[in-house]
Amino acid sequence: MSTLPPPVTKHFPENSLEKKVYKIVDNLSEFIPIPNDRNRLGFSLYKYVTGQGDPPSILLKSSKVKVVGISLEELTKKITKELEAVKNKP
């Protein structure tokens, strides 16, 4: 018996909104050490940017992301600042 190759992963284009939002969260890996937490937060922030989710102040508390080396308030400010830059770029 043999195993099948893994499915092909389709990546987002570099200039897409999804890629920009996920990159914001990936850049905060020193404060959010668990990769799965970063993926969940990235998805939740993408939903927020598209108008379907909660703001970062609520998301960080409700998603139970493990935060290390920074307070939730400071992390919220960093994320909000970066999201505003992404929203304002065409």
N, C-alpha and C positions, 0 to 999 in steps of 0.2 A: 504494500500500500504506500502511496506517495502523497505528499501534501501539495496543495495547490498554491500557486504564488499569491501573495497578498493583493488585494484590489489596488488599482491605481488611484492615487490621491490627486485630486484636482485642486491646485492652489489658486488663490485669488490673485488677480493682477496687482502689481506693485502700487498703482495709483487708485485702487478701489477703496471705498470707505471701510469695508471689513478689514482689509489689511492694515489700514492706518490705525483703527481702533485696537486691533489685536497687538500691534506694534507698541502702542502706548503701554499696554499692560505688560508686555514682555520686557520693556525697558525698566520696569519696576520690580524685576525679579529679585533684587537684593532685599526688598521689603515683603514680597510675596513669594516665599521659597518653593511652594508646592506647585508643580506644573498644572495639575488638574484645577487648582484654585484659580490660576491665571486664565485657563481656558473658560471656566464658568464665568469669571468676572468679565472677560473679553466679550463673551456672548451677551451678557446682561447689559454691558455698556453699549454694544452695538444696537440692541433693542431700544435703549434710551435715546441714542442719537437719531434713530429712525422714528422716534415719537411713540414707541410702544412700551416703554419701561419706566422704571423709577429713576430718580436722580442718583448720582454717586453716593451722596450722604446716606441714603436709605439702602442702596445696594450693598455697600460694604458691611452694614450691620446685619442685613437679612440673609446674605449669602454665606455668612459664617466663614469668611476667608481668614486664614491664619496670617496675621500681620506681625512682622518682626522688625524691631529697631526704629519704629516710627509710630506716632499716635494715629488713630483713625482720622482725627480732624486734619492733621497735616497731609496724610495720604489723600484724603478727600479733596483738599485744596490743590494738590499736585495734579490729580486726575482731572478735576474740573477745568484747570488752566489748560491742560493739554487738549481736552475735548473741545474747548472753545476755539483753540487754534485750528483744529481739524474742521470744525463746523464752518469757520469763517473763510477757509481756503476753498477755492472753486474746484 
